[in-house]
Amino acid sequence: MTTKHAPSDDGEDLTARPSLTRRSLFEFAGLAVAAAAFQSRINASAPPPAGGSAQNMGSIMEALSTYMSEAAGRALPDEAAEKTKQHILDTLAAMISGSELPPGRTALQFARAYGGKEVATVVASNFLCGPIEAALTNGMLAHADETDDSHSPSQSHPGCAVVPAALAAGERFAISGTHFLRAVALGYDIGPRFTVTLGGQRFEAESHWSTHSISPMFGAAAAASCAARLNAQQMRWMLGYTAHQSSGLGAWNRDTEHVQKAFTFGGMTARSGVTSALLVQAGWTGVDDILSGKDNFFAAYNPHADPAGLIDKLGERYEVTRTNIKKWPVGSPIQAALDALEILRKQKPFDATQVKQVSVQLATDEAAIVNNREIPDICLQHMVAVMLQDKTVSFVSAHDKERLKNSETLRERAKVQLVPDQELERLMPLRVAIVTVTLTDGSRLTQRVDNVRGTPENPMTREEIVAKATDLIAPILGAAKCSSLIEKVFRLETVSDVRELRPLLQRS
């Protein structure tokens, strides 16, 4: 689980290190040079940007909107294409498993009651909705839990908004699987760049705005607009509508039921992104450049930010390759601790009866997030106890609320000590855990994990991602449908109409 204090697990990144301050954003002046070079490649006739001027801001918007308008016809590098498929599968699995959880059930109940034109798939249901309602519902499903992906530098969860938006708009316009793939990749590229440029983790902490809604909303809008094949001018208007809708407060962190949090991260963002795209596709016009001029986006959110960050290495660095996939179906601060326990068991096998004590050191803010929480999958002490008992953690075991009261689990939980560590706090956004297991024979085993499994520095294999997806999908839709869906996602280039996914995403 990510919070306004700490981004989701990712490796070292200059735009996300704790040393980033508003003052240091000025150091990004070199990005203006990159922006000029990028613009000259897109439109050689454009005048060179003047640093800090309205003209420079205008060239950034032109470069950004041109790039976005050409995304549907631009082939992805092999690595980016493979990663995008992995994140599509991971997000679809999160939607399907999320349908069984309270936020997901609430969303499905709303969608069924609200109705709408039968255009787009409502995942894990047996009915259709309009694209806006489907995006909202599927976004809620995707973040009904903590199984969806996360992007550390932007302090956001891209997939839970981008994939639902691309799917809903893709069905509306009957796009191909290749087009869908490129729309999703564009969403990952655009949304995160907005909050990285604003300042990421520190921006959210200081401003109280939620990067977890601003970034996914722009990502969803970009993906839906790519599906709608908006031209460059329409992309500029679309960004204006998205900027006006961008919202969300850090108060989501106080939601103990995960319903409003699911809306803020996924439902609201996917809905608003699709809305922006469909309004402009229907003929709406608006502000030509929301990034410059009076009362522009950056003036409202962070006047010190350099807008050139929006096109920094655009077309060279694909943000989907910097996005994490969680191995374990638990909150992000718990991931490294479970990794450490798994590593220690491989080094020296032991069972719960041999364990006297488990000490887990986490960054101070991280420890506060997962300390004896009332929700099982974001309670560190409980999840370590489950790991001691089962030697693994599954989706089912991580969401078994009855087990919170189980006497045997409580006995193991009593062995777990959580230690807030200020030194580890200084390493944020790198989420580090140091786990020490003391056995009954007096021996001590210690393991430090800096890069959890699923981060770009320690990526999961396709096979591991398929195993995770199977654990989430098969119990709900069945093994045969699960297998067919996985195969279809990894062969998206052969899909002529994204609506071919529908029978594999819904209940019979």
N, C-alpha and C positions, 0 to 999 in steps of 0.2 A: 504493500500500500504506500503510495506516495503522498506527501503532504506539502504544504507551502514552505516548510522548513528544509526539505531535503528532496532532491530529484530522484527519479527512478534510477536503478543501478545502471551505470555505464562507466567507461574508462575515462582516462585523463582526456580533457578537452579544453583548449585555451579559452573558449567562450563560456565555459561552465565552471572553471576553477573557483574556489572560494575567494581568491584574490580579485576577482572581477568586481569592480565598483563602477558607479556612474562616472567617476573621474576617469577610470581606465578605459571606458568606452571611447573617449576621445582619441585613444591610441589607435583606434581602428581607422585612422585617416587613410591608411594605405588601401583600404577597401574602395575608396573613391577611384583610385587608379584602376583597380580591378574592374570596377563598374564601367569605367570609360572603355576599357579594352573589350569587355564583354559586349557593350553596346555597339562598338564599331564592327564587331563580327556579325551582329544581327542586322544592322542598318548602317552601311558605310556612309550614307549621306547625312547622318545625324551630326549636329555640331558637338564638339567635345564638351564634356561636362565641366562646369566651373565649381570648384570646391565650395560646398556649403550654400550655393545659390539655388534659387527656385529652378533654374535651368537644369542643374545637376539632379535635383529631385525628379524633374520631369523625365530626364533620360533614364532614370532608374525605373520609373513606372513603365516607360516604353519598352525597355529591355525585358522587364518582368512579364508584362502582358503579351509581348510577342512570343516569348519562350513558352508561356502557358498555352497560347493559341495553337502552337505547332506541336504540342506534346502528343496528340493522338496519332500523328504520322511519323513520330520519331522513334526509331528502334532503341530498345534498352540494351546496355551492355549485359553480357551473360550473367555476371555476378549480381547485378541489380535485378534482373528478371527472376533469377532463382530466389533471391531474398524476398522479393515482392510476393512470389507464390507462397513462400513459407509463411509470411505474415498474413496473407489472405486466409490460408488454411487455419492458422492459429486464431485469427479473429472470428472466423465462422464457427470454430469449435467453442470459443468463448460465448458466442451467441446461443448456440445450441444448449450447452450446459447451463448457461444463465437462465434459460427458460424455466428451469426447475427451482430457481431461487426466488425469494420474495420480491426483489426489484423487477425481475423478469416476469413473474406472474402478474404483478401490478401493471406492467407495460402491456402485456398481452390482453389483459382485461380491458384496459383503456382502448386499445386498437379495435378489439372486437365490438365494443359498445359504440365507438365513434364512427366506425365504418369508413366510407369514402369510396371513390371510384376504384374498381378492381384492376389495378395496374401492376403493382409491385409485390414481391414476396414478403410475407411476414414469417421470419425464420422460426422453425420448430412449432408452427401452427398448421391449420388446415384452411386458412383463408388469406385473401389478398386485401391490400389497401391502396390508397393513393400514394404516390412516391414520397410526399412530405411526411405523411403519417407512418409509412413503412420505415423511412429513415429514422424517425424519432424512436419508434418501437425497437428496431434492430440495434440502434445505438444504446438504448437502455439495456438490452439483452447482453450486448458485448461487454458492458462494464457493470453487469449485475454482480460481478465477483472481482477478484484480484488476479484473474488468469490472463488478462489481455496484455498486450505489449506495452513498452514504455521507451521514451527517448530522453536520455538524461540531459543533454545540453539545453533542450528547450523546456525542460520541466513539464512534460506532457505525455499523454497516452494517445498516439496518433490513430492506431488501428480502429479503436472503438467508434470513431466518427468517420474516418476516411472510407473504410470498407463499406459500412452501411450506406453512405452517401453515394459512392460509386455504383453500388449494386442497384439502389433505388432509381437513380437517374439512368443507369445503364439499361434497366428493364424498360423504362419509359421510352428510350430512344432505340431499343433493340440493338445495342452495340455488340460487337464481336468479343470473344474472349481476349484477343490481343489488345483491343481498344480498352477493355476493362482493366487489364494488367497495367497499361500505360497510364490510365486515369488514376489508379491507386498509387502508382509510383510518384506521379506528380503531386498528389495530395500529401504524401510523406515529405516531398521536397519543399513545398511551399509553406504549409502550416508551421512546422518547427522553426523555419527561418524567421518567422515573425517574432516569436518570443525569445529566440536566441539573440536577435537584434535588439530587442527591448532590454535584455539583461538576464534572462533566464531565472534561476533560483532567487537571486538577490532582488530582481525586479519584483517578483511576487511577494517576497518577504517584506520589502519596504513599502510597496504600494497598496497591498491587500487585494489587488486584482488577481484573478486566477489564471495563471498560464495554462492550467489544465483545461480551460475552456477556450481561451483566445487562440491558442495554437491549433487544436483540433478543428475549431470552427473554420479557420482559413484553409486548413487542409481539406476538410469536407467540401467546402465551396469550390476549391480548385479541382478536386476530383469530379464533382458533379458537373462543373462547367466544361471539363474536358469531355465527359460523356455527352454533353449537349453540343459539342463542337462550336463553342463560342469563338468568334474571331477576336482579334487583339482589342478592338474598340469595345466590344462587349465584355471582354475580360476586365477592362478598366472600370466599366460601370459596375460589373459584378463585385469587384473588390470594394467599391464604394458602399454597396448594400451590405456587404459582409462586415465592413468596418463599423457601420452604424449598428449592426446587430451584435457585434462582439461585446461580450459581457461576462459576468461571473465573478464571484467573490471568494476569497480564501475561506469563508465561513463553511464551505462544504466539509471542512475537516471536523466540524462538530456533529455531523450526521451519523448517528449510531446505527441507523437502519439500512444505510447504503442506498436508499431510494433517491434522495435528492442528489447524492453524489453521483449516482449512475446517470441522472438527468444532466447534471452539470458537465460531466466528462464526455458522455456519449450521446444521450438523447437530444438535448438542446442543440449541441454543436452540429450533429448530423442533420437535424431538421433545418436549422438556420442556413447551413451551407447549401442544401438542396433548394431551399426557398430562394436564395440569392441567384442561383443558376437559372431556375425556372422563370423567375420574374424577368430577367434580362432576355432569356430566350424567347419569352412571349412578347418582347418589344419594349420593355421599360428602359428608360434612359436615366442618366443621373450625373453626378459629379465626375468629371473626366479624370481627375488625379487626386485621389483621397490621401496620397502620401505627401503632397506639397500644398502650399498656399495657406490661406487663412483657415484656422480651426482644423488642421489636418490630423491624421491618425497619430502621428508621432508627437505633435504638439499636445495632444490630449493625454497620451500614455507616458511618454518619456522624451521630453524635448532634447535631452542630451544624447539620445541614441543616434547612430549613423545609419540612415536608411540603406546605404550601400550594402549592408549585411544581407539584405533580401536577395541579392543576386551574387553574393560571394560564392564562387566556384559552382554556380548553377550550371548543370550540364556536365560537370566534372566530378563533383562529390554528391553521391546519391544518399540522402538521409536515411532511406530504408536500410542501408548497410550499417548505419550507426544506431539502429534501434534494437532494443533488447527483446528477447523472447524468454519468458519465465519457464524454468524447468519445473518448479514446484508450484502447485496451485494455492499459494499463500502470499501474504503481503511482502513487498520487496525487502523490507529490513530483515525478514526471517530467512530469505533465500541463502545467504552466505553461511548462516549457522547450520542449516540442513546439509549444505554442500560439505561443510567441515566434518560433520558427523559421518556422512557417507564415506569420506576419504579416510577418516580414522578407523572405521570398521573394516575397510579393505586392507589397511596396514596391520591391524591386529583385531581379528573378529572378537566381539563380545556381545552379550545380550543384556537385557535390562537388569536382571538379577545380579549381575556383576558390577553394576554401576553404583557408586556411593554418592557422587555429586557431579553435576555438569555446570561449569561456569561459562557464561557467554558474555564477551565484551563487545559492545556496540557503541557507535557514536552517540553522544548524549541525546540529541534530538531524536535519533532513530530509536533509541531505547524507550523514550517516552511514548512513542507511537504504538509500540507492541507490548508494553508492560501490562500483563494481567488484564488484557482486554476481554470484553464480554462476547466478542465475535470469535469463534474458534480459529479461523484461518488468519487472523491478525493478532493472535495471542502467542507470543514467543514461548512462554513457559509450557503452554498446552501443546503446541506443535512439536516442541522438542520431546515432550513426554510421549506423544504419538510415535515419533520417529524412533525413540528408544524401544517402544513396545513392538512396532510393526517392521522396523528396519527400513521403512520407506514411508512416503506420504502420497496418498492418492486423492483424487477429487472427492471421493465419498468420505474418506477418513477426515479430510480437512474441513468438511462441512457437517459433520455429525455433532449436532448441538447436545444430544443426549450424553455424548462421551465427555462433555465438560463436567458432568456430575458422576461419572463412573469412578468407583472407589479405586480400582487398579490404576487407572490413568492419573487420578489425583495423587496416588502414592508416588508415581514416577515424577509428577509435576513438582512435588515437594523437594525433589533433588536438584531442581534447576534454579540457578542463581543468575540473574541478569545484572550486569555491571556496566553502568554508563561510563564512557571513556572520553574525556575531553581531548586527548591526543588523537583519537580516531575521528572526533568531530572536525578536527582541523584538516582532515583528508577529504572531507566531503567536497564534491558529490560522489567520490569513490566510496562505495559502501563496503566497509571492511568488517569482518567478524573474526574474533579470536576465541576459539572454543577449547576449553580444558576439561577433560574427562578424568575424574579420579575413580579408580576401580577399588573394589573391596579388598584386593590384595595389597593396596597401598601404591600401586603404580599409577603414573600420571601420563596422559596422552594429550598433546597440544597440537592444534592445527590452526593456522591463519589463512583466511581466504580473502584475497584482494579483488579478484575478478570472478564473479559468480558465473556458473554455467548459464549460457544464453546471452552473455554480453558479447560485443564485437571482439573483445580480447580473448574470450573463451567461448566461442560459438557452439551451439548445439548442431549436431549433424542432421541431415534430412530424416534419417531413421529415428532419431530421438524426437524430432518434432512430430513425425507421424505417430509415434508411440503415445505422445502426450495427447494429440488430437483424437486418437482412438479411444483413449481413456475417457475423454470428455463427450465424444459423439455417440459411440456404439451403445452405451446403456440407454440412450434416449431414442435414437433413430434405428438402431439395429446394426449388426455387424456388416451385413451385405450393403446397405445403403451408405454406411460409413466408408467402406472400402471403395465404393464407386465414386463417392464425393472426393475422396483424397486423390484418386487417379485423375478425375476430371480437373481438379485444381492444378495439378502438375502438368496437365496437357491443355492448358487454356488456349494455346495457339490453334488448337484444332476445333475450338468451339465457335460456331458461326453466329450464335445468338446467346447472350449471357442468360437468357431465360431458360436455357437448357439445364441450368443448375437448380431450378425451382423444385422439381420433384425429388431431388436429393437433399434439399434443405428443409422440407416440410414433413410433418407427420402424415402417415397414410390415412 
